[in-house]
Amino acid sequence: MSFLDIFLSTDLATFRPDDYVGFTFFTGYMAMFAASVFFLFERGRVADEWKLSLLVSALITGIAAVHYYYMRDFYMGTGETPVVLRYIDWTLTVPLMCVEFYLLTKKAGAKIGLLYKLLVASVAMLVLGYIGEAFYAGSSTSWLYGALSGAAYFYIVWLVWKGEVAELAASAGGKVQRAVGHLTKFVVIGWAIYPIGYILGTEGGLFGMDVAEMVGYNGGVDIFYNIADAINKIGFGLVVYALAVSKED
Ligand SMILES: *C/C=C(C)/C=C/C=C(C)/C=C/C1=C(C)CCCC1(C)C
């Protein structure tokens, strides 16, 4: 196999100007890659107490970059949505986002039990979503798994917005509280894009709004997921970065 064969295996030769899904796979990949380089280099510049948080930020975007590399190829080669790769990525990166909450609130006394709660809820959310998407896409059973996954999501929202995470952030006060507040907005607004994509992007859609039809391919869901991933993963990292370089209390 020559270099050219490998290069062309991504089917770049058929990359069309109206392929919006492909567009977001490529920009998503590059954005995650660049963000990882940025967080890794900047890590050396921040105070010691924030170095671990910045490393976790770099891991989140770095793990995503590698998966986007493969998801992009999978999509370009098959024209299908890369469900398996997508969920492998999320299974690694979403728990790491929970770790970010834990690291920030640890300064106000967060116990390891809080981390477990966040981890169990996020894994439940993803496993249930995976079952719905991988085995029941297009069938009414996908609603059941989507709803159960949504319940786990709401539990996470509650923990960070009103529950233990919010209470610890309030007792930490100052810039830590503000940073946790920003991360909470990502969870409440940014993460909500995923269930919306799950509902609208799959065959049949909801209320007759079939995004799959609109983008002309059976994986309209990837438009939502790719945009949401870039916002949430890079956004989380930038909030942590802003906290780490802040001169305020
Ligand atoms: C970096 C990746 C992130 C932050 C992924 C987050 C994913 C979700 C919040 C997914 C949630 C889902 C539901 C709440 C219901 C339908 C199924 C999912 C898995 C799409």
The ligand as an SDF file (V2000), in Angstrom:
LIG
                    3D

 20 20  0  0  0  0  0  0  0  0999 V2000
  -17.2690   15.4140   25.3400 C   0  0  0  0  0  0  0  0  0  0  0  0
  -18.4740   14.7440   25.3170 C   0  0  0  0  0  0  0  0  0  0  0  0
  -19.5790   15.0820   26.0500 C   0  0  0  0  0  0  0  0  0  0  0  0
  -19.6020   16.2340   27.0060 C   0  0  0  0  0  0  0  0  0  0  0  0
  -20.7420   14.2620   25.8690 C   0  0  0  0  0  0  0  0  0  0  0  0
  -21.8970   14.3920   26.5120 C   0  0  0  0  0  0  0  0  0  0  0  0
  -22.9850   13.5700   26.1880 C   0  0  0  0  0  0  0  0  0  0  0  0
  -24.2520   13.6820   26.6890 C   0  0  0  0  0  0  0  0  0  0  0  0
  -24.6180   14.6900   27.7290 C   0  0  0  0  0  0  0  0  0  0  0  0
  -25.2360   12.7690   26.1710 C   0  0  0  0  0  0  0  0  0  0  0  0
  -26.5090   12.6690   26.5960 C   0  0  0  0  0  0  0  0  0  0  0  0
  -27.5860   11.8140   26.0850 C   0  0  0  0  0  0  0  0  0  0  0  0
  -28.8400   11.9820   26.6800 C   0  0  0  0  0  0  0  0  0  0  0  0
  -29.0580   12.9020   27.8450 C   0  0  0  0  0  0  0  0  0  0  0  0
  -30.0590   11.2540   26.2080 C   0  0  0  0  0  0  0  0  0  0  0  0
  -29.8930   10.6370   24.8510 C   0  0  0  0  0  0  0  0  0  0  0  0
  -28.6160    9.9070   24.7310 C   0  0  0  0  0  0  0  0  0  0  0  0
  -27.3810   10.7950   24.9480 C   0  0  0  0  0  0  0  0  0  0  0  0
  -26.2680    9.8330   25.3050 C   0  0  0  0  0  0  0  0  0  0  0  0
  -27.0660   11.5010   23.6280 C   0  0  0  0  0  0  0  0  0  0  0  0
  1  2  1  0
  2  3  2  0
  3  4  1  0
  3  5  1  0
  5  6  2  0
  6  7  1  0
  7  8  2  0
  8  9  1  0
  8 10  1  0
 10 11  2  0
 11 12  1  0
 12 13  2  0
 12 18  1  0
 13 14  1  0
 13 15  1  0
 15 16  1  0
 16 17  1  0
 17 18  1  0
 18 19  1  0
 18 20  1  0
M  END
$$$$
